[in-house]
Amino acid sequence: MFRTIATAMVLATVFGGTALAETFEVQMLNKDGDQTMVFAPDHLRIAPGDTVKFVPTDKGHNAATVKDRIPEGAKPFASKLSKEIEVTFDTEGFYAIECKPHYAMGMVMTIVVGDAPEAPQSFLEGRVPPKAKARFEEQLSKL
């Protein structure tokens, strides 16, 4: 009896954190309300270990990290065009996400993992298309 209880406690400790992880769904759309080429929602704040499922509701989209706009130590990702992808976020910080074919049209989103209060200064530095930058700024103001 003691062995069974001890085993259950060890398993609960080891796997307990993953049981609490959530999965969030993000749609990739041609149009949402008065906005075109969008992720819906366009920003998320999630906990480390949570998963985001990117769904190409409208064809011709993908989800990918924007180069040099993810936390240090985080792994970049990119889905294939019109293909769903699930990504588990373990590294805390700010992630800039783009649809590569529609980046210049402003198809971007921001994901914050953990409790970081504000984006690093470098988040919007460098070359960012004007529409994408405007949407990033709007998203950051909501977080």
C-alpha positions in Angstrom: 0.0 0.0 0.0 2.8 2.4 0.9 4.6 1.7 -2.3 1.4 2.5 -4.4 0.9 5.8 -2.6 4.6 6.7 -2.9 4.6 5.9 -6.6 1.5 8.0 -7.2 3.1 11.0 -5.3 6.2 10.7 -7.4 4.2 10.6 -10.7 2.1 13.5 -9.6 5.2 15.6 -8.9 6.8 14.7 -12.2 3.8 15.1 -14.4 1.7 17.5 -12.4 3.0 20.6 -14.1 2.1 19.3 -17.6 -1.4 18.5 -16.5 -2.0 22.2 -15.8 -0.6 23.3 -19.2 -3.2 24.9 -21.5 -3.6 24.9 -25.3 -4.6 28.1 -27.1 -5.9 28.2 -30.6 -5.0 31.0 -33.0 -6.7 31.3 -36.3 -4.9 32.6 -39.4 -7.4 34.7 -41.4 -7.7 36.8 -44.5 -10.2 39.0 -42.7 -11.5 39.6 -39.2 -13.9 42.5 -38.8 -12.4 45.5 -40.5 -8.8 44.1 -40.4 -7.2 42.0 -43.2 -4.4 39.4 -42.9 -4.7 38.7 -39.2 -4.0 36.3 -36.5 -7.0 35.9 -34.2 -6.4 36.6 -31.4 -3.5 38.8 -32.3 -1.8 38.7 -28.8 -1.6 36.2 -26.0 -0.1 36.0 -22.5 0.6 32.4 -21.6 2.4 30.4 -19.0 5.6 28.5 -19.6 4.7 25.0 -20.9 1.5 26.2 -22.6 0.9 25.3 -26.2 -0.4 27.4 -29.1 -2.1 25.7 -32.0 -1.9 27.9 -35.2 -4.8 27.0 -37.5 -4.8 28.2 -41.2 -8.6 28.9 -41.2 -8.0 30.6 -44.5 -5.5 29.0 -46.8 -2.2 30.6 -47.8 -0.9 31.5 -44.3 1.8 30.2 -42.0 3.0 31.0 -38.5 6.7 31.6 -37.8 8.9 33.4 -35.3 10.4 36.7 -36.5 14.2 36.5 -36.7 15.9 38.0 -33.7 12.6 38.8 -32.0 12.3 35.9 -29.6 13.8 35.3 -26.1 17.4 34.2 -25.9 17.5 30.4 -25.8 14.1 30.0 -27.4 13.9 27.8 -30.5 12.5 29.5 -33.7 9.8 27.7 -35.6 8.0 28.0 -38.9 5.0 26.1 -40.2 4.5 25.1 -43.8 2.1 27.2 -45.9 -1.5 26.3 -45.1 -0.5 23.7 -42.5 -1.5 23.6 -38.8 1.3 23.7 -36.2 1.3 23.3 -32.5 4.1 24.9 -30.5 4.9 24.5 -26.8 6.5 27.6 -25.3 8.9 26.9 -22.5 11.2 29.9 -22.5 9.8 33.0 -20.9 9.7 36.3 -22.8 8.3 38.1 -25.8 7.8 36.3 -29.1 7.1 38.1 -32.4 5.1 35.9 -34.8 4.6 36.5 -38.5 2.9 35.0 -41.5 5.8 35.1 -43.9 3.8 35.8 -47.1 1.9 38.6 -45.4 4.4 40.2 -43.0 4.6 43.4 -44.9 0.8 43.6 -44.8 1.0 43.5 -41.0 0.0 39.9 -40.4 1.8 39.6 -37.0 1.0 38.6 -33.4 2.7 38.9 -30.1 3.0 36.1 -27.5 4.3 36.7 -24.0 5.3 33.7 -22.0 5.4 34.3 -18.3 5.1 37.5 -16.3 7.5 39.8 -18.2 6.0 43.3 -17.7 7.2 44.9 -20.9 8.9 44.0 -24.2 12.7 44.4 -24.5 13.7 47.6 -26.2 15.1 45.5 -29.1 11.6 44.0 -29.9 10.8 46.7 -32.4 14.3 47.7 -33.5 15.7 47.2 -36.9 13.8 46.6 -40.1 10.1 46.0 -39.5 7.5 46.8 -42.2 5.4 49.9 -41.2 2.1 48.0 -41.0 3.7 45.2 -39.0 5.3 47.7 -36.6 2.0 49.5 -36.1 0.3 46.2 -35.2 3.1 45.1 -32.9 2.8 48.5 -31.1 -0.9 48.1 -30.7 -0.6 44.5 -29.4 2.1 45.6 -26.9 -0.2 48.3 -25.6 -2.8 45.7 -24.8 -0.4 43.4 -22.8 
